[in-house]
Amino acid sequence: MKIRFLVAGLIVGLGGFGGLQATAATTSTVATPYREGQLAGLTNVKQVSSSKTVTLDLVLNTRNSAKLTQTAYAVNTAGNRQFKSYLTPKQFRQKFGQSTTTTKRLAKYFKAHKFKVTTFNDGLIMQIKGSASAVDKTFATKLKTARYHGTKIQYSKKTPKLPKNVAKPIKAVVGITNLVKLSSLADTASTTTDGPTSSGAPQNFLKQYNATGLTSGNNGSGQTIGIISFSKVNKSDITHFWSAEGVPASANRISVKSTGGMNIWGNVDPGNAETSLDVEQAGALAPKAKIRVYTASLSDVGWLNAFATAFGENKASTLSLSWGLSEGVLQSLNQYHVLTPLYGSIMNTLLAQGAVQGVSTFAASGDTGAYGEELAKNGDVDEGIYANFPANNPWVTATGGTTLPVEGTLADGAEVKITKERTWGGDALFDAYAQDRAFFQKNSDLMSMLQSGSGGGISTLYATPQYQKGVSGVNTYNARQYLNSDGLPQLNASLITGKASGRNYPDVVADADPLTGYDDYNSSDGWSTVGGTSVVAPQFAAMAAVINSDRSKRMGLWNPQLYALAQTSQSPFTKLDSDTNNGNLYYVGQPGKTYNQAAGLGTVDFDQLAKVFK
């Protein structure tokens, strides 16, 4: 299953202090104005209808931001005196969010300017909804829309402003400018089946990663698994899957929370396939856990509101996300004044909130190996070595993928033989490709599989987190350039070595190759066998719920303990560290080292993890 890439909206900085009158001397700029000449090829430029409803998020300044980072580490680090002293959402707001006095003052101001106002209980996000004319009048803007290479974009050519004393507690306004691009570098192939298969049963995950003993006594009872999704929820598809797989199939296990936001012009309805897959997998491995799906509009505002709602409710002890955004796209949008670097900072604060509340958050690492998108000024999409957001964030556990042993013959007679579990990468099929290149090049699914692999690399957005420092293999790498500039296989690629600095990801891996994947069902496509790291994230979220069901305290953020345990004799990991036949299209293993950017710390023995995880 592909990981989907979300590109959304301008996040705009603001600050200052002063009087209420909107004059040049007393106003504060709240956005770098979008420049019509910055992106080539804008057409059909129009003023937004004055009655059009616009939804914006006010992102408020975090109080004691340095203390937030310290607390997130402290409550999740064994041996620290604050270990497991998780905060409630109310306590989080008292320590790090804005006061109710501040949010009430802001709410009063924007209500007086004809906005509906919703304040999230973290004291950091406020949603305001009003007409385009209200936005123009309040922010001194002139909202326009245009076509940018077939996609609609909203922007303001005029510099948005607010009175300085209104702007003072606000870090950013999200949603004034919006550009959405939904794409993936690879459509991971799936295989149509007549129904559930023995090889694709979700319970095979438990056997493969030694979790059958653990789950025989624990089933997720009393836990809620949260799923962040930008697509619809079809409960009948999910319960049909569970029933066919022998899992408790009550629709009452599933609840849905709509988290607001606004559909951006040009959005394509993503359907319900991703949500069904995530809920099916999570619910099958933790059969007594409840599933809470946080749905959001595919937009910058929707993205923030989904996480703010999930952490604000604090019902889910574990959270899964199978959507992502290339760091290359973030950099492009910043360069073209469509997005500022505050995007990463804002999401970092939200994800840190989850960590201090003891939520275990898992994010799929991506299905395009080490590669990510970047947007050229002329509208083209290029590829480069880029990390995926938010799998690159230090407050999530990034879940990558492997390929299990498999042997078979393709329709043309070419043989596929993988003798041991390895990092998922298209190079696993290079021997078969070498046997009959023409056959592969005529088959789009096979070519897609050659260009697919587990996301992994080194972030340029986030620094190396505390728990990764000093771990052998972190910030050094082995790589092989398995694809040329045309995206075609390079056989016998030579070894490249290097150093870098940043958040290294993934952290953990499990089977994600569609060749060795899992059953999936949705009423649009029927039964199939699918893969992708978007399968792995909900599986790990389910395992967190299973382990939590036998504990009085949540597991919390896994990473500090994972990296500490990986360096001990009690390690629950099987390293995949070979520098041959073990790549994600670029990064390969680092023999003898604890970590590598292809397979992270390795696969997990869950029975052992449950025993040694404090």
N, C-alpha and C positions, 0 to 999 in steps of 0.2 A: 504494500500500500504506500502510495507516495505521501510524503509530508508536504503540506501545502504552504505556500509562501504568501504572507500577508504584507502588503505595502500600504501604509495608511498614514495620511495626514501630517499637517504641520503642528509641531509643538513649539510654542513661542514663549520666550523668556520675558519677565517683567520685574519691576522693582521700583524703589523710590518712595518718597513720603512728601505729603503736602496737603493743600486744601482740597475742597470738594469741587470747586468750579473747574470746568474743562477748558482751561486756557493754556497757551503754550508754556507759561511759567509754572503751571501747577499740574500738568499731566505727565504721565510716564508712558514711554513707548512700550507696548506689550508684544510686539512682533517685528521681525525684520520683514518689510513688505515684500510680497512675492513680486518678482520682476518679469513682466510679460516677455521680455527679450531673453530671459535666462534659458528657457527651454525652446528650442527651435521647433517651428511647425504648429504653433497654436492656431486653431481655426474656429470659426463660428463663435466668436466672443460675444457674450450677452451679459446683461445685468441680471442678477438673480431676482426673481419675482418678489416683490415686497411682502407678499403673504406666505412665502415659502417658510416652513418650519425648519429651524436650524438648531441642532443640539451641540452644545459645547461642554467641555469639562474644565473647571477651574482646578488646577493642581496647586495645593497650598504648600508653603515652605515647611519642611520637616524641622521640628525643634530637636536640638541635641542630636544632630545627624551622626556625629562621630561616636556618640554613646550607643546609637542604634546598631552600628557595625559591631562594636564591642559586645553588646548584649546578645546579638545573634550568634556570635561565636561562643560566648560564655555558656549559654543555656544548652548548647548542643555539643559541648566538649567535655568528655568524661574526665573527672578529677577536678574540674573547676568548681568553686564553691557555689556558683549559680546553676550548675548542671541540672537540667530538667525543671528549672523554676520558670516555666513558660508563663507568658503574660496572656491575659484575656484581652479581647478587643478594647474593652473599656480602659484597662491599664495601659494598653499600647497608646491610646489617644492621650491619656493623662501625661505620659512621658514624652511622646514624640509628635503627636498631632496638634493641630490648632485648637484653641479652647472653644467652648460653645459660645462664649461671648463674641469671639471673632467671627465664627461662622454665622451666628445670628445677625451680626452687623452686615456682613456681606449679603446674606439672604435678603435682608430688608432693602438694601440698595438695589439689588437686581430685580426683586419683585416690583419695586417702584418703577423700574424701567421695563415692565411688562414681560418678565420672564417667569416661568415656573421653575422652582428651585428644589433640588433634592440633595441633601447632605448625607454623605456616607459616614458611617459611625467611626471611621478611623480618624476623622478630623483632617484628612488630607485631600479628599476629592469632593468637589461639589459639581453636580450637573445642572446646567441651566438650559432651558428650552424656550425659544421664542421665535418670532418672525424675523425674516431677513432685515426688514426695516428696523426692528428693535436692535438687532446686532449692529447695523450701520450707524444708528443714532448713538448707541451706548459706547461703541468702540471707535467711533469716528472712521468707519470703514466704508467701502463701496464694493460689496460682494459681487463677483462676476463668476461666470462659468465659461469654459472653453473646451474644445476638443484637443487632446494631445495624443496624436497617433492612434485615434480611435477610442481613447478613454476620456471620459469627462473629468474635468478638474475644477474645483472651486477655489477661489483665491480673492485676496483684496490687494489691489494695486496701492491703495493708500495705506499709510502706516497706522495700524491699530493702536489706540491709546486708551488709558483710563486715568481718572483722577489719582494722584499719587497716594493718597491715604487709603484708597480702595485697592490699589495695586500692591501696597506694601507687604501683606501676608501671602501674596500669590506668587508662586514660582513660575507657573506657565498656564497658558490657555491652549486647549487642544481642540482642533476642529475647524478653525477659521479657514485654513487651507487644507484641502483634501485631495489626495491622489491615491487611487487604489489599483493595485496590480495583483491578480491572483494567478500564480504560475508555479511550475516546478521544473527543474532541469531534467527530471526523469519521471516517466509514467511507469512505475514498477509493474511488471506483468503479473497477471493472475491466471489461474487455471480453472475453468468451469468444471463443476462436478454435479452429480445427480443428487447429492445430499451430504450429510456428515460422512467423514472418512475416518478410518482408524489412524491414519498417519497425521491427520490434521486436527485431532481432538485437542481442545485447550488443555486438558489434563496431562497431555504429553509434556508440557512445560514442567509440571511438577516432577515427573519421572526424570527428565533430562537434567534438572538442576537440584536433585536430591531434596525435594520438598514434600514427599509423600508422608514421611513420618511427622513432619510439622503440621500438615493439614489434616491428618487423621484425628487430631485432638482439637484443632482450631479451624474455624470456618469463616471468620470475619464477623461473627455475631457481636452486635453492639456497636459496630463501626459504620461510618459513612465514607464512601469513596466519592470524591468530587471529580467531575469531568468538565474541563473547559472546552467549549465547542462553538464554532461559528456556523454550524449547520443545524438542521432540524432534528427533532427526536421522533422516531416512529416506534412506539412501544411494542406494537404488534410484531414488527420484524425481530426485535430483541427477544421477546418472550418465545417466539417461534424457534429461534436459534437455541435458547436455553432448554426448551422442552426437548428438542431433537437431540441435544447433547447430554440429556439426563441431568439437567441442573434445575433447581427450584425456579419455576417460571412465572411467579406472580408479578404482574405489572405494578403491584403495590410497592415492590422494592424500588421502583424508579420514581423520582420526583424531578420536576423541571423548574428552574428559576430563570426567568427572563431578566437580564441585567441592564436593559436600556441601551442607549446609543442610537445611531441613525444610519440607515443604509446610505452609502455614498453613491453618487451618480455613476452609472456604468457597472455596478456590481452584477455579478452573475450568481444566481441562487446556487449554492454549492450542494444542495440536496441533503440527504440524511446519511449517506454511506459512511462517512468518517465517524459520526456519532454512534451509529449502530455498531461499528467495529469495536470502538473503544469500550462501550458499555457491555457488549457481548463478552469480550475477553476478561474485563475486570470482574464482571458478575459471575463468570464461570469458575474462576480460580478462588473467589471468596464468596461462596454460594449463599451465605447468610448475611452478608453485608448489604446495606442500603446503597443505592447509587443516586447521587444528586448531580444533575447536569446543569451547568451554568451556561446558558445560551446567550450569545451576544451578536449584535449586528457586525458585519464585516467592515469595521472602521476603526480608526484610532480611538475614538471615544468608547466604542464597544469593547475594545481590547482592555482598556484600563478598568472599565466598569465591571467586567467579568471577574477579574482578580480582586478588586476592591470588595465586591459582593461576597465572593467565596471566603475571603479572610475575615470580612466583617461579620458574617454569620458564624464562622468558626464551627460549623457542624461537621465538616469533613476533616478527618484526621490525616487524610492523604489525598493528593490532588494530581491529576494527570493532564498533560497537554500534548497534543499531536500536531500542532501548527507551529510555524516558524517563519523567520525573516532573515535573509542573508545580511551579514555585516556590510557586504559590498553595496547592497541597496540602501542601507542606512547612510553610508558615506556619500552615495550619489545624491540622495535627496537632500542631504545637508549642503552639498556642494552647489546644488541648483536652487537653494533657498526654499525648498519644499519641506524640509525637516531640519531641526537643529539637534545638536548632540544631547540635549536634555531628554530626548526619548529614552536613551539607555539609562540615564540617571533616575528618571521617574519610575521606570519598571524595576530598577534595582531596589528602590525604597519599598515598593509594594511587595516584592518577593522576599525582602528582608523581614517584612511584617509577618509573612507566613512562617519564616524560620523562628522568630522570637515567640510565636504562638505554638510552636511544636508541630506544625504541619509538614509532612513529608511531601515535597513537590517533585514530580518527575516530568521531564520534558524529552520528547523524541529528538535524537541528534540529527536527523535528516537522512535522506535517501540518495544523495548525490555525492557521496564520498566527501572528500576534502573541498569540493568545489561549491561555489555559490554564485549568485547573479550579481551583476552591477548594471546600472542603467546608463547608457550613453546619452549625451545631450540630444542627439538626433532621434531618440526614441528606441534605438536598438537595445537589445539585451545581450550583454557579453558575459563571459564566465571567467572566474579566476579562483585562486585559493583563498576562500573566505570562510570564516566561522558562521554558525547559525545561531540566531537569537530566538528564544531565550535559553537554549541548551548551553550557551556559553556563559550563563550567569552563575556566579558563585553560590547562590542560595537555592539552586535546584540540583537534583541528581540527574545528569544527562545519560540517557539510555541509548546505547548504540546497538549494532547488530552483528550476528555471526551467521555462518553457513554450517549446517550439520553434514556429516558424512553422507554422500549420496553417489549412486552409480547408475548409469543408464545410457541409452542410445537415442540420439535425436532422429528426427524423421529422415534425414539424409544419410544416416548411418554413422555420423560422428559420435564419438564416445565421450561421455562426461564421467569423470571419476574423481571424487573428493574423499580422501581417506580418513581425515580427522577434522574436528571442529576448528574453524579458522575465522578470522574477520571476514565479514560479508563484503565482497568486492567483485566487480565484473571480471577481474583477471582470473577468477576461478574457472571461467569458461574459455580462457585464451587458447588452451590446447585444442578444444573442440573448434574454435574459430580458425586456428591454423590449419585444421584438417579440411575445412570447406568454407573459405571466406565468402564466396558468392552466395552460398545458402544463407548465411547470417545477414548479409547486406540486403537480401530480398525480403527478410522477415523483420518487421519493425519491432515486434515484441522481443526477439532475440537481441537486436541491436540495443534496445532499451536496457536489457539486462546487462549487457556488456558495459553500459555507461552508468550503472547504478551501484551503490555501495553505502556502507554505514558512514554517517556524518562524523567528523572528528577533526581536530586541529587545535590551533592556539589562537585565542581571541586577541584582537587589537583594541577592543572596546573595554574589557575588564582586566584588571591586573591579576597576577597570580594570587589566588586566595591563600590565606594563612595555612590551611590544612594541606596544601600541595607543596609548600616550600620545604626544600630539603629531601623530597621524595625522588629517588633515582629514576631517571627517565623524563621527569617533568622539565619542560623548557629546553630539552634536547630532543632531536628527532632523527629517525631514519625514514627515507622516502624513496619511491621509485615513480618516475613519470610514466604511468601506465597508459595515458591517453595523449595523443598528439593534438595540435591546435585545431584539427578538424573533428576531434572527438573520437577518432578511430584508435584501436588498440596498438600500442607499441610493444611488440614482443621482445623479451629479453632486456627489459629496461634496467639500466645500471643503478647501483645504490648511491643515494645522495644523503649526506649527513649535514646537520646544521643545529643552530641554537636560536631560540626566540624567547620572548617573555610575555606572559599573559595567562589568563585562565585557560588551562588545558582541559579538553573534553574529548570523548565521553568519559564518564566515571565507571560505568558497568556496561556489559553487553549480554545479549541472549539471542537466540535464533530469530533472524529477521529476513532471511532469504526466501523469496517466493518459491524457490525450488524445494524448500524443506519447511514450508510455512504452515499456516493454521486455517481451519475452517472459518468461513465468513458467510453471512446471509443478509441480503436485503431484498425486498420484494421487487425492486426494479431490475436487479441483475441475477437474482436467484442465488444458488450456492456456488461457492468458489473456494479455492485455496489461495491465500494471500500472504504477503510478507510485508516488510518495511518496518522501520523503527517505530512507526506509529502503532504497531502491535505491541511492542516491548514496553512502552511507557505505561499503558494501563495494566499490563501484567505485573510490573513492579509495584504499581500503586495498590493492586490487589494483595500482593504479598506483604506489603506494609500493614494493610488492614488485618490480614491473617495473624501476623505477629502481634499487632496491637491488641487483638481480641483476647490475648492471654496476659495482658499487662495492665497495670494501673496507670502508667504514664505513657504517653505517646512516644514513638521512636524519634520523632522530630526530624530535623535535617540529617540525612544519613552520612553526608560526606566527611565530617571531621572524624567520626569513628571508622569509616571505611578505610581512609588513608592510613590511619594509625594501625588498624588491624592488619592491613596488607603487608606491613613491615614486621610482623611477629610470627612466631611458630603457630599461632592460632588462626592464621589467615584463612578466611572462607573462600579465597579466590583460586581459580585455576588460570594461570597466566597464559595468554596467547601472545608470545613474544618473538616468534620467528620473523626474520626479515625476508623470507621467501614464502610464497603461497599463503600470504597472511595480510593482504593490503586492502585499503579502502579507496583504491584508484590512485592514491598518492602516498599517504603515510603507511609504513609497515612497522613491524615489531622492533623492539630493541632488546636483543637477547641478553638475559640475565638481569635486566632492570625491572623494577617494580611496576613501572607505568610506561605505556606508549599511546600515541594519539590515534592509533587504529582501533585498539581494543580496550583502552582504558586500563583498569586494574585487572580485567578479565571477566570470566563467568563466575557466578555465585553459587556456592553450596548453601542453600537456604537453611537446612537443618543446622549446619555449623554456624551460620550467621546469627540465627535466633539464640543459640547457646552463648555466643561470645559478645553479642551486642548488648551494651549495658542500658 
